[in-house]
Amino acid sequence: MIVMKKASLKAKISIFISFVVFIAISTIYYKYYGNTVSIIQSEYRTRIDLIEQSIINETKYTEILSIIAERDLEEDMKKTSHELVELYKENPHILKWNMVDLKHSYGDFDIYIIDEDMKIVSSSIEEEIGMSFADLPSFSRTLKRRMSGNEFESDSINFSMLESELKKYSYMPTPDNKYLIELSVTIKDRYPELENLNILYLSKRLINKYPFIENIQVYKYDIDTKKSEMLFYDEDTLIGNRTFEKNEELIRNSFETLEIQEHIVTVNGGNYTVRYIPHNLMASEMRMNWWGTYVIEIVYNDFDLTKSINKQRTVFYQSIILTSIIYIALSYMIIYTILKNRKMAYTDYLTQIPNRKKFEEYMENAILEADKKKTKIAVFFLDLDGFKDVNDIYGHNTGDKILQEVALRLKSSMPKNGVICRLGGDEFVGAITGFTEINHIDDNINQISNVFKTNFEIEENKISINSSIGISIYPGCSNSVEQLVHLADEAMYFAKHNQLKYSICQKGKA
């Protein structure tokens, strides 16, 4: 009950946070819309002011969604990295890991194993195996530092210059510091909804939206070489018409002074205003680090600005509806995943009844309740007699079906103040709470035992199965959940050996 309350509380908190973020995004768009209406009504705003205000607001919105995605990825990558470290503790032969199966298990994440020589010795991407970072001194030093530590680290979302897409990487050393486990994820693979919210799509969308924007390019500025490189450089990703040569001096000045730089160029008799805008002028308070060294180049022509402004109002309404639906859907998908994973962690995969972990948590709460109300708890350990012979004669598939039927019968025989769980194999454990005298549970134990009086009909076979039951009592036998289960187990073996229906632990007899 408490577990479900915690899960419900977590879901409510997530929904509340999603609602707050939704309101924040809606407010941003409302202000954006208000600004646009003001621009339409104002004689003092120029067409360049309008476009650049649009870019600033849309970039802020894109940045906020990217930050949300980064936080979600950070948690998921950290969880996955810790799971891989736990796997390493169990199986340190890391080079024998089946990367194909691991990739299938972790979905969008690609996995790389880097050794002490800074070489990828294993990977879910076969082509990457053998790649060495030893020739990259600065990066190698960073990797070695991470390998020698004991903490999870991750890089911020960044553009892959070769692939022209957003990616995120994380790193986690193995406990013996012999290997570094690297994870990578392509943002569009994890969040397809965000594919249309990156700077590439934003630039293309603005060009298509505003006919007076001739061209938009994004440059990444290298502080060491003081040179810039076009972010999207192949024919498939080139934005607009590359009619204008970049002005390296203005790009550098824009980055270093954090001021907009501009100049006028003439092409085929037409005048164009080319402006270079450092991204730092656009960053929100929750800024993404990877934006910091980018300069946006915008080329304006003399098309009718007023016509585009009139169209913007409709575009704003469409944008806020579409992006709000996408974000709300994403939030609910995350909440659904949290609740589903929570349930799976406490359920036996074969019988779909609670497992050992759920039983231990149930008992901890039941003991607190029993101490408060001065009542007793009966812990019973149930084992199927001759189940191995059933598996040998009829096969494991039939055995599994019998276990499922046993679980259904036991579950239906439980009183409201009881629980039944599967430990594994043919062993079940349960508890009955809220009684004051041992004889109060005689009927309950008999009811549990009676579920085996009827044969199990599996695939036209009538199979007889009996059980042995051992019982321990809290308080009296022990105050420890683990010891209560152990004593019930011993009592079960006593009952089995003496061909009894059930046996009650005699230690500290209550």
C-alpha positions as CSV (number, residue, x, y, z in Angstrom):
1,M,0.0,0.0,0.0
2,I,2.8,2.4,1.0
3,V,4.7,1.5,-2.2
4,M,1.6,2.4,-4.3
5,K,1.2,5.6,-2.4
6,K,4.8,6.5,-3.1
7,A,4.4,5.7,-6.8
8,S,1.1,7.7,-6.9
9,L,2.8,10.6,-5.2
10,K,5.7,10.5,-7.6
11,A,3.3,10.5,-10.5
12,K,1.3,13.5,-9.1
13,I,4.6,15.4,-8.6
14,S,5.6,14.7,-12.2
15,I,2.2,15.8,-13.5
16,F,2.4,19.0,-11.4
17,I,5.9,19.7,-12.7
18,S,4.8,19.1,-16.2
19,F,1.9,21.4,-15.7
20,V,4.1,24.2,-14.3
21,V,6.5,23.8,-17.3
22,F,3.5,23.9,-19.7
23,I,2.3,27.1,-18.1
24,A,5.8,28.6,-18.4
25,I,6.1,27.6,-22.1
26,S,2.6,29.0,-22.8
27,T,3.5,32.2,-21.0
28,I,6.6,32.5,-23.2
29,Y,4.6,32.1,-26.3
30,Y,1.9,34.5,-25.1
31,K,4.6,37.1,-24.5
32,Y,6.1,36.3,-27.9
33,Y,2.7,36.8,-29.5
34,G,2.2,40.0,-27.6
35,N,5.5,41.3,-28.8
36,T,4.7,40.5,-32.4
37,V,1.3,42.3,-32.2
38,S,3.1,45.3,-30.7
39,I,5.6,45.1,-33.6
40,I,2.8,45.1,-36.1
41,Q,1.2,48.2,-34.5
42,S,4.4,50.0,-33.9
43,E,5.9,52.5,-36.4
44,Y,9.2,52.4,-34.5
45,R,10.2,48.8,-35.1
46,T,12.1,47.9,-38.1
47,R,11.9,44.6,-40.0
48,I,15.3,43.5,-38.7
49,D,14.2,44.1,-35.0
50,L,11.1,41.9,-35.7
51,I,13.0,39.0,-37.2
52,E,15.7,39.0,-34.6
53,Q,13.2,39.1,-31.7
54,S,11.5,36.1,-33.3
55,I,14.8,34.2,-33.4
56,I,15.6,35.2,-29.8
57,N,12.3,33.9,-28.4
58,E,12.2,30.8,-30.5
59,T,15.8,30.0,-29.5
60,K,14.9,30.4,-25.9
61,Y,12.0,28.0,-26.2
62,T,14.2,25.5,-28.1
63,E,16.8,25.9,-25.4
64,I,14.2,25.2,-22.6
65,L,13.0,22.0,-24.2
66,S,16.6,20.9,-24.8
67,I,17.4,21.4,-21.1
68,I,14.4,19.3,-20.1
69,A,15.5,16.6,-22.5
70,E,19.0,16.8,-21.1
71,R,17.8,16.4,-17.5
72,D,15.8,13.3,-18.4
73,L,18.7,11.8,-20.4
74,E,21.1,12.6,-17.5
75,E,19.0,10.5,-15.1
76,D,18.5,7.7,-17.6
77,M,22.2,7.5,-18.6
78,K,23.3,7.6,-14.9
79,K,20.9,4.7,-14.1
80,T,22.1,2.7,-17.1
81,S,25.7,3.3,-16.3
82,H,25.2,2.1,-12.7
83,E,23.5,-1.0,-14.0
84,L,26.4,-1.7,-16.3
85,V,28.8,-1.3,-13.4
86,E,26.8,-3.7,-11.4
87,L,27.0,-6.1,-14.3
88,Y,30.8,-5.7,-14.3
89,K,30.9,-6.6,-10.6
90,E,29.1,-9.8,-11.4
91,N,30.9,-10.5,-14.7
92,P,34.3,-8.6,-15.0
93,H,35.1,-10.3,-18.3
94,I,34.0,-7.2,-20.0
95,L,35.4,-8.2,-23.4
96,K,33.1,-11.2,-23.4
97,W,29.9,-9.1,-22.9
98,N,27.3,-9.5,-25.7
99,M,27.1,-5.9,-26.9
100,V,24.3,-6.7,-29.3
101,D,22.1,-8.0,-26.4
102,L,23.1,-5.0,-24.2
103,K,22.2,-2.6,-27.0
104,H,18.9,-4.3,-27.4
105,S,18.3,-4.0,-23.6
106,Y,19.1,-0.4,-23.4
107,G,17.4,0.8,-26.6
108,D,18.7,4.1,-27.8
109,F,22.1,4.0,-26.0
110,D,25.2,3.0,-27.8
111,I,27.8,1.5,-25.5
112,Y,31.6,1.8,-25.7
113,I,34.3,0.2,-23.5
114,I,37.5,2.2,-23.3
115,D,40.6,0.6,-21.9
116,E,43.7,2.1,-20.1
117,D,45.4,2.6,-23.5
118,M,42.5,5.0,-24.5
119,K,41.3,2.5,-27.1
120,I,37.7,1.3,-27.7
121,V,38.0,-2.4,-27.1
122,S,34.3,-3.3,-27.3
123,S,31.3,-1.5,-28.5
124,S,27.7,-1.9,-29.6
125,I,28.8,-0.3,-32.9
126,E,31.2,-2.8,-34.4
127,E,32.9,-0.2,-36.7
128,E,34.0,1.8,-33.6
129,I,36.0,-1.1,-32.1
130,G,39.7,-0.4,-32.2
131,M,39.4,3.4,-32.4
132,S,42.0,5.1,-30.3
133,F,41.9,8.5,-28.5
134,A,45.6,8.4,-27.7
135,D,46.3,10.9,-30.6
136,L,44.0,13.4,-28.9
137,P,46.0,14.6,-25.9
138,S,43.4,16.9,-24.4
139,F,40.6,14.4,-24.8
140,S,42.8,11.6,-23.6
141,R,43.6,13.5,-20.4
142,T,39.9,14.0,-19.7
143,L,39.2,10.3,-20.3
144,K,42.0,9.2,-18.0
145,R,40.8,11.5,-15.3
146,R,37.3,10.1,-15.6
147,M,38.7,6.5,-15.6
148,S,40.7,7.1,-12.5
149,G,37.7,8.4,-10.5
150,N,34.6,6.7,-9.2
151,E,31.9,9.1,-10.3
152,F,29.4,9.2,-13.2
153,E,30.1,12.2,-15.5
154,S,28.3,13.4,-18.7
155,D,28.9,16.0,-21.3
156,S,26.2,18.4,-22.2
157,I,24.2,17.9,-25.4
158,N,26.3,19.1,-28.3
159,F,26.3,19.1,-32.1
160,S,28.2,16.4,-33.9
161,M,30.0,18.3,-36.6
162,L,30.4,15.2,-38.7
163,E,26.8,14.0,-38.4
164,S,25.1,17.5,-38.1
165,E,22.9,16.3,-35.2
166,L,22.6,16.6,-31.5
167,K,24.2,13.9,-29.3
168,K,25.0,13.4,-25.6
169,Y,27.8,11.3,-24.0
170,S,28.3,10.0,-20.5
171,Y,31.2,8.2,-18.7
172,M,31.4,5.8,-15.8
173,P,34.6,4.0,-14.6
174,T,34.6,0.4,-13.5
175,P,35.2,-0.1,-9.8
176,D,38.8,-1.4,-10.5
177,N,39.4,1.7,-12.8
178,K,40.5,-0.6,-15.7
179,Y,37.8,0.5,-18.1
180,L,35.7,3.5,-18.8
181,I,32.1,2.8,-19.8
182,E,30.9,5.4,-22.3
183,L,27.3,5.8,-23.4
184,S,26.1,7.9,-26.3
185,V,22.6,8.8,-27.6
186,T,21.4,10.7,-30.6
187,I,18.8,13.1,-29.4
188,K,16.4,12.6,-32.3
189,D,16.4,8.8,-31.6
190,R,15.4,9.3,-28.0
191,Y,13.1,12.3,-28.5
192,P,11.8,12.3,-32.1
193,E,9.4,15.1,-31.1
194,L,12.5,17.3,-30.5
195,E,13.9,16.7,-34.0
196,N,12.0,19.7,-35.3
197,L,13.1,21.9,-32.4
198,N,16.9,22.2,-33.1
199,I,18.7,25.1,-34.6
200,L,18.9,23.5,-38.1
201,Y,15.1,23.0,-38.3
202,L,14.5,26.4,-36.7
203,S,16.7,28.1,-39.3
204,K,15.0,26.3,-42.2
205,R,11.6,27.1,-40.7
206,L,12.4,30.8,-40.4
207,I,13.6,30.9,-44.0
208,N,10.4,29.3,-45.2
209,K,8.3,31.5,-42.9
210,Y,9.9,34.9,-43.8
211,P,10.5,35.5,-47.5
212,F,12.6,38.5,-46.6
213,I,15.2,36.3,-44.9
214,E,17.5,35.3,-47.7
215,N,19.8,33.1,-45.7
216,I,20.7,31.9,-42.2
217,Q,23.9,30.2,-41.3
218,V,25.3,29.1,-38.0
219,Y,29.1,29.2,-37.3
220,K,31.0,27.6,-34.5
221,Y,33.8,29.8,-33.4
222,D,37.1,28.3,-32.3
223,I,38.6,30.4,-29.5
224,D,42.1,28.9,-30.0
225,T,42.5,29.4,-33.7
226,K,40.1,32.4,-33.9
227,K,38.5,30.8,-36.9
228,S,34.9,29.9,-37.5
229,E,33.4,26.8,-39.2
230,M,30.0,26.5,-40.8
231,L,27.9,24.2,-38.7
232,F,25.9,22.7,-41.6
233,Y,28.2,22.3,-44.5
234,D,27.1,19.4,-46.8
235,E,24.6,19.8,-49.6
236,D,21.8,18.0,-47.6
237,T,22.1,20.3,-44.6
238,L,23.1,23.6,-46.2
239,I,20.5,26.3,-45.2
240,G,19.3,28.9,-47.7
241,N,21.4,30.1,-50.6
242,R,25.1,30.3,-49.9
243,T,25.4,33.5,-52.0
244,F,27.5,35.4,-49.5
245,E,31.1,34.8,-48.3
246,K,31.4,34.9,-44.6
247,N,33.1,37.8,-43.0
248,E,35.6,36.2,-40.5
249,E,36.5,39.5,-38.9
250,L,32.9,40.4,-38.1
251,I,32.2,36.9,-36.8
252,R,35.2,37.2,-34.5
253,N,34.2,40.7,-33.3
254,S,30.7,39.5,-32.7
255,F,31.9,36.7,-30.5
256,E,34.5,38.7,-28.6
257,T,32.4,41.8,-28.0
258,L,29.0,40.1,-27.6
259,E,27.6,42.7,-29.9
260,I,25.7,42.4,-33.2
261,Q,27.9,43.1,-36.2
262,E,26.6,44.0,-39.6
263,H,27.6,45.1,-43.1
264,I,25.9,45.7,-46.5
265,V,26.7,43.6,-49.6
266,T,25.5,44.0,-53.1
267,V,24.7,41.0,-55.2
268,N,23.3,41.2,-58.8
269,G,22.3,44.8,-58.2
270,G,20.4,44.1,-55.0
271,N,21.4,45.2,-51.5
272,Y,21.5,42.8,-48.6
273,T,22.1,43.4,-44.9
274,V,24.3,40.7,-43.3
275,R,24.1,40.6,-39.5
276,Y,26.2,38.4,-37.1
277,I,24.5,37.7,-33.8
278,P,26.4,36.0,-30.9
279,H,24.3,33.4,-29.2
280,N,25.1,34.8,-25.8
281,L,22.7,37.6,-26.5
282,M,19.9,35.1,-26.9
283,A,20.6,32.7,-24.1
284,S,18.0,32.2,-21.4
285,E,19.0,32.0,-17.7
286,M,18.8,28.2,-18.1
287,R,21.3,28.1,-20.9
288,M,22.9,25.1,-22.6
289,N,26.7,25.2,-22.6
290,W,27.1,24.0,-26.2
291,W,25.4,27.2,-27.5
292,G,28.1,29.4,-26.1
293,T,30.6,29.5,-29.1
294,Y,28.0,29.9,-31.9
295,V,27.4,32.9,-34.0
296,I,24.3,33.2,-36.2
297,E,24.5,34.9,-39.6
298,I,21.3,36.3,-41.0
299,V,20.9,37.8,-44.5
300,Y,17.9,40.0,-45.1
301,N,16.5,41.1,-48.5
302,D,14.0,43.8,-49.2
303,F,10.8,41.7,-49.5
304,D,7.6,43.1,-48.0
305,L,7.9,42.8,-44.3
306,T,4.3,43.8,-43.5
307,K,2.9,40.8,-45.3
308,S,5.0,38.4,-43.3
309,I,4.0,40.0,-40.0
310,N,0.4,39.4,-40.8
311,K,1.0,35.8,-41.3
312,Q,2.9,35.4,-38.1
313,R,-0.2,35.6,-35.9
314,T,-1.6,32.3,-37.3
315,V,1.8,30.7,-37.1
316,F,2.1,31.6,-33.4
317,Y,-1.2,29.9,-32.5
318,Q,-0.3,26.8,-34.5
319,S,3.2,26.7,-32.8
320,I,1.9,27.0,-29.3
321,I,-0.8,24.3,-29.9
322,L,1.6,21.9,-31.6
323,T,4.5,22.2,-29.2
324,S,2.3,22.1,-26.1
325,I,0.7,18.8,-27.3
326,I,4.2,17.4,-28.0
327,Y,5.5,18.4,-24.6
328,I,2.5,17.2,-22.6
329,A,2.6,13.8,-24.5
330,L,6.3,13.5,-23.6
331,S,5.6,14.3,-19.9
332,Y,2.9,11.6,-19.6
333,M,5.1,9.1,-21.4
334,I,7.8,9.6,-18.8
335,I,5.2,9.3,-16.0
336,Y,3.8,6.1,-17.5
337,T,7.3,4.6,-17.7
338,I,8.1,5.4,-14.1
339,L,4.9,3.7,-12.8
340,K,5.3,0.7,-15.1
341,N,9.0,0.1,-14.0
342,R,7.9,0.5,-10.4
343,K,5.3,-2.3,-10.8
344,M,7.7,-4.6,-12.7
345,A,10.3,-4.3,-9.9
346,Y,7.8,-5.8,-7.4
347,T,6.2,-8.5,-9.5
348,D,7.2,-12.1,-10.2
349,Y,7.6,-12.4,-14.0
350,L,6.0,-15.9,-14.3
351,T,3.1,-15.8,-11.9
352,Q,2.4,-12.1,-11.8
353,I,2.1,-12.1,-8.0
354,P,4.4,-10.1,-5.7
355,N,8.0,-11.2,-5.4
356,R,10.5,-11.4,-2.6
357,K,11.3,-7.6,-2.7
358,K,7.6,-6.8,-2.4
359,F,7.2,-9.3,0.5
360,E,10.1,-7.8,2.5
361,E,8.7,-4.3,2.1
362,Y,5.2,-5.5,3.0
363,M,6.6,-7.2,6.1
364,E,8.4,-4.1,7.3
365,N,5.2,-2.1,7.2
366,A,3.2,-5.0,8.7
367,I,5.6,-5.2,11.7
368,L,5.2,-1.5,12.4
369,E,1.4,-1.9,12.2
370,A,1.5,-5.0,14.5
371,D,3.6,-3.2,17.1
372,K,1.2,-0.3,17.0
373,K,-1.9,-2.4,17.4
374,K,-0.4,-5.2,19.6
375,T,-1.3,-7.9,17.1
376,K,0.6,-10.9,15.6
377,I,1.8,-11.8,12.1
378,A,2.0,-15.4,10.8
379,V,4.7,-15.9,8.1
380,F,4.2,-19.1,6.2
381,F,6.6,-20.8,3.8
382,L,5.0,-23.1,1.3
383,D,6.9,-25.7,-0.9
384,L,5.3,-27.9,-3.6
385,D,5.9,-31.7,-2.9
386,G,7.2,-33.6,-5.8
387,F,7.3,-30.7,-8.2
388,K,10.7,-31.8,-9.6
389,D,9.1,-35.1,-10.7
390,V,6.3,-33.1,-12.5
391,N,9.0,-31.2,-14.4
392,D,10.8,-34.4,-15.3
393,I,7.6,-36.2,-16.4
394,Y,5.6,-33.5,-18.1
395,G,8.2,-30.9,-19.0
396,H,9.1,-27.4,-17.7
397,N,6.3,-25.8,-19.8
398,T,3.7,-27.8,-17.9
399,G,5.6,-27.0,-14.6
400,D,5.4,-23.3,-15.3
401,K,1.6,-23.6,-16.0
402,I,1.2,-25.4,-12.7
403,L,3.1,-22.7,-10.9
404,Q,0.8,-20.1,-12.5
405,E,-2.3,-22.0,-11.4
406,V,-0.9,-22.5,-7.9
407,A,-0.3,-18.7,-7.7
408,L,-3.9,-18.0,-8.8
409,R,-5.4,-20.5,-6.2
410,L,-3.2,-19.2,-3.4
411,K,-4.1,-15.6,-4.2
412,S,-7.8,-16.4,-4.2
413,S,-7.4,-18.2,-0.8
414,M,-5.8,-15.3,0.9
415,P,-7.9,-13.3,3.4
416,K,-8.0,-9.6,3.1
417,N,-5.3,-9.3,5.8
418,G,-3.0,-11.6,4.0
419,V,-0.5,-11.6,1.1
420,I,1.1,-14.4,-1.0
421,C,4.4,-14.0,-2.9
422,R,6.7,-16.2,-4.9
423,L,10.3,-16.6,-3.8
424,G,11.4,-18.6,-6.8
425,G,11.2,-22.2,-8.1
426,D,8.3,-23.9,-6.3
427,E,8.7,-21.9,-3.1
428,F,6.1,-19.4,-2.0
429,V,6.0,-17.2,1.1
430,G,3.1,-15.3,2.6
431,A,1.8,-13.6,5.7
432,I,-1.4,-13.1,7.6
433,T,-1.7,-10.1,9.9
434,G,-4.0,-8.6,12.5
435,F,-4.7,-11.6,14.8
436,T,-4.1,-12.0,18.5
437,E,-4.1,-15.8,19.0
438,I,-2.5,-18.5,16.9
439,N,-5.7,-20.5,16.7
440,H,-7.3,-17.6,14.9
441,I,-5.5,-18.5,11.7
442,D,-6.2,-22.2,11.7
443,D,-9.0,-21.7,9.2
444,N,-6.8,-19.6,7.0
445,I,-4.0,-22.2,6.9
446,N,-6.5,-25.0,6.2
447,Q,-8.0,-22.9,3.4
448,I,-4.5,-22.4,1.9
449,S,-3.7,-26.1,2.2
450,N,-7.1,-27.1,0.6
451,V,-6.2,-25.4,-2.7
452,F,-4.2,-28.6,-3.5
453,K,-7.1,-31.0,-3.0
454,T,-8.2,-30.5,-6.6
455,N,-6.0,-31.9,-9.3
456,F,-4.3,-29.5,-11.8
457,E,-5.6,-30.0,-15.3
458,I,-2.8,-29.0,-17.7
459,E,-3.2,-30.0,-21.4
460,E,-5.5,-32.9,-20.7
461,N,-3.3,-34.2,-17.9
462,K,-4.7,-34.4,-14.4
463,I,-1.8,-33.8,-12.1
464,S,-1.9,-34.1,-8.3
465,I,0.3,-31.7,-6.3
466,N,0.6,-31.5,-2.5
467,S,2.3,-28.9,-0.4
468,S,4.2,-28.6,2.9
469,I,3.8,-25.4,4.9
470,G,5.9,-24.0,7.7
471,I,4.8,-21.1,9.9
472,S,6.7,-18.6,12.1
473,I,5.1,-16.0,14.3
474,Y,5.9,-12.4,15.0
475,P,6.5,-11.5,17.7
476,G,7.7,-14.6,19.4
477,C,9.8,-16.5,16.9
478,S,11.9,-13.5,15.7
479,N,11.8,-9.7,15.1
480,S,13.7,-10.0,11.8
481,V,11.9,-10.5,8.5
482,E,14.8,-12.6,7.2
483,Q,14.8,-14.8,10.3
484,L,11.0,-15.2,10.3
485,V,11.2,-16.5,6.7
486,H,14.2,-18.8,7.7
487,L,12.3,-20.2,10.7
488,A,9.2,-20.8,8.6
489,D,11.4,-22.6,6.0
490,E,12.8,-24.9,8.8
491,A,9.2,-25.5,10.0
492,M,8.2,-26.4,6.4
493,Y,11.0,-29.0,6.2
494,F,9.8,-30.4,9.5
495,A,6.3,-30.7,8.2
496,K,7.5,-32.3,4.9
497,H,9.8,-34.8,6.8
498,N,6.9,-35.8,9.2
499,Q,4.2,-35.8,6.4
500,L,2.3,-33.0,8.2
501,K,-0.1,-30.6,6.6
502,Y,1.8,-27.7,8.3
503,S,4.1,-27.1,11.2
504,I,4.5,-24.0,13.4
505,C,7.9,-22.8,14.6
506,Q,8.5,-23.7,18.2
507,K,11.2,-21.1,18.9
508,G,9.8,-18.6,21.5
509,K,6.4,-20.1,21.1
510,A,3.7,-17.5,21.2
